[in-house]
């Protein structure tokens, strides 16, 4: 019974972003490319390629008290220098000019699972079964060099936050960014990112605008 309820919670969490809202990429930066298959925007500057899309318009469904939206990002560092990544690199602007900062994975856990959030191991946002997690970790701990012990589970990958820390030359990272925002109330959002790269810490700015149509 416990496992059935847990699986239902995970499926509800993954599918909860489905609604009548249509999110359309509206790139404005030169060289930005839209992938029609997933409606993502990809931008390459100085061999640092960043791709972003809206993942869920309502993480956890519309019944939770705190509205959450998520973006899925991939970052490929083909430069010759490592990149230090943190949540401070990102902000989200809405059509009213309000600026939102990313919500940490721990805060997302507390919002989605207020009764059990302290049991959930970082970085698993909404991870549903501690026993299955431990079983998977015991069989796959040596199978991957990735920091996340849930690598390889497609459902877990959808919930894995964007990793922070150093991104080495040639390294690709991906994951979710979460923001406290009700996308149904918006007609436009723009995810912005600024990264300091190279020995001279030159700033590279990225812009990922999306219109929201009901």
N, C-alpha and C positions, 0 to 999 in steps of 0.2 A: 504493500500500500504506500509506504514511504517513497519507494523508487518511482511508482507511477505518478505520484503528486510532484515529485522532483522533476521528472521528465516533462510533465505538463507545464511546470513553471518555466523551464528553459525554453520550450517552444513558444510559449506566450511572450517571453521576453524578446526572442529573436524576431517574431512576427508582429510585434506590437506596433512597429513603425508603419505598418500598412494602413493606408487611409485613402481618401479621395483626393488628397493633395498631390499635385504634380510639381516636382522640383526640376527646374530647367537651368543648366549652366549658361552663364552669360559672360564669357571671358572678355576682358578688356586689355590685357597685357599682350604686347607683341610676342608672337611665337607660341602663345598658348594653344593647346590642342585639346579638343573635346573628344572623348571616347564615347560613341553613341551606345555601346553595349551596356555601360554602367553609369553613363551621364557624369563622368568624372572630368576634371580639368587637369591637364599636365603641363608643367612649365619647367623649362631647363634654362638655368643661368650658370655660366662658369662651371659646367660639369656637375652641378648640383641639381638633380631632377626631383621635383616634388609633384605628386598627384593627390588630388582631394576630391571627395564626393560626399554628398549627404547620405548617411547610412540609414538612420532612423529618425523620423520626425517626432516620435514619442516613445522614448526608451522606457520600457516597463508598462506601457499602455497609458491611456488617458484618465485612469481612475486614481493614480497616485497623486499626492498633494503637491509635489514639486515637479514642474514640467522639465523634462530633459530631452535634448536632441543630441545626436551623435554624428560625427564625420569620420570617414575612413581615409587614412592617409598612407601613402608610401613615399619613402625618401631614399633616393639612391645617390650615394656620394662617390662620384667618379673623379673628384678633385685629388690633388696630391697632399691635402692636409686633412687631419681629422676635424670633425664637426662636433661641438658640444650641444646637445639637444636638451631643452627643458620646456615645461609648459609655459614659461614666460615668453617663449618665442611666438606665441599665438594669441590672437584675440579675434572676436567675432562682432561685427557691427550689424545692426538691423536697420530697417528702413526709416526708423524714427531717430537715428543717430545715436542710439544707446550702444555702449560697448560692453561686451561680456567676456570674462576670462574663463579659461578651462576649469572644469570641476575635476578634482583629483579622483583617482580610482577609489580611494578609501571613502570619500564623500559620496560617490555614486553607490557604493555598497551600502552605506548607511541609509541612503534615500530609498533604495529598492528593497532592502532587507533589514528594516530597523530592529527586528528582534534577534537576528542572527548574524549581523554584519561583522561582529568581532570574531566570529569563527571562520570567516571567509579569508583564505590566504591571498595576499597581494601576489600577482596583479589580476586575479580572476574576478572581474566585475560580474556579480550575480552567479557565481559558480554554484551549482545546485547539489552536489553530492560529495561530501568530503571523503567518504569511503572509496568511491570510484576514482577520485583524484589520486588518493594514495596508491591504489592498485595500479593505475596507469603510470604513476611516477616510478614505481618499483620495477616495472617492465621496460621502461623507455628512458631511464635516466641517462644511459650511456649512448643513446641512439642519436642524439642531436647536440650540437654545440650552442644552440639557442638558449637564451636565458630563461625562457618560459617553459616550464615543465609540462604544459599542456599542448605543446607543439604537435601537430599531426591530427588533433581532434578538430574537425571542421566547425562544429558548434562552438567550441571553446575559442577558436581563432576569431570568430565574429565578435567575441566579448573581450578580447585581449586589448588592453590599452596600448597606445603608442609608447614604445619604450623611450626612456630618457637616459642621458649620459652620453658617452663618446660614441660617435659613428666613424669608424675607420675608413680610410680610402678604399673604395671598392665594395663597401658594405651596403646592403639593402635592409631597411627596417620598415615595418608596417604596423598599423594598429589604429585604435579608436581614440578620438578626442570627444569629450563630453562637455556640453554647455547647458546652463540653466536658462532655457528659453522655450517659450511656447511658439513653435513654428506656424501653427494654425492661425495665429494672430498677425503674422508677418506677410508682407508681399515681396520682401527682398532681404537677403542676408549676404554678407561678404566676409569670408574667412581670410584673415591676413596673417602673414608670417614674415619674420625678419631673422635672418641667420648671419652670424659673423663667421667669415671663412678666411682661410689663408693666414699667413704669418703676420699680415698687417691688420687682421680682424676687419676686413672689408665687409660692410653690410650688404646683404642681398635681400630685396623685398619681393614678396610673392602675394598675389591677390587672386582669390577664388570666389567670384560673385555668382549667386544663384537667385533666380526669381522663383517665387512660390505662388502657384496658381491653384485656385480652388475650383 
